[in-house]
Amino acid sequence: MDMVTAAAALPWGGGSPAWIDVPERSKSAFMELKRRKVHRYVIFKIDDRREEIVVEKTGAPGESYDDFTASLPADDCRYAVYDLDFVSDDNCRKSKIFFISWSPSDSRIRAKTIYAVSRNQFRHELDGVHFEIQATDPDDMDLEVLRGRANRT
């Protein structure tokens, strides 16, 4: 199925793009997190016109994981990247970047579909992500889940 056919088959109609644009400012926010450690996390959303993925919020380096999770809506989907600093099992300080696809149970079916269809394309725009998590409830992305994944490397 080509992209035009895929777009026509989606529940919001053929007028919406199957590939949602990732503007430079969204890619730059990720690079600032990755290279310069300017952000602890970046939360992205698909804009209201469903044309591009935009930065909704950034977290300062000193913000906690609780600050991050509190910034995610309980009833709508988002993408996020989180820079986890941790001490490994061999007592080394490390940092790993997680890509989180947040799709809570209470979000609309249309939003879940749009985010699911565009997830892989967006994720591949973010070179340098170490792990990916798909979460439908806070337990799926508990801090201990992230630490456990990070320590297995």
Secondary structure, DSSP 8 states (H G I E B T S, - for coil): --HHHHHHHSTT-TTS-SS-B--HHHHHHHHIIIII---SEEEEEE-TTSSBEEEEEEE-TT--HHHHHHTS-SSS-EEEEEEEEEE-TTS-EEEEEEEEEE--TTS-HHHHHHHHHHHHHHHHHSTT--EEEEESSGGGG-HHHHHHHHHT-
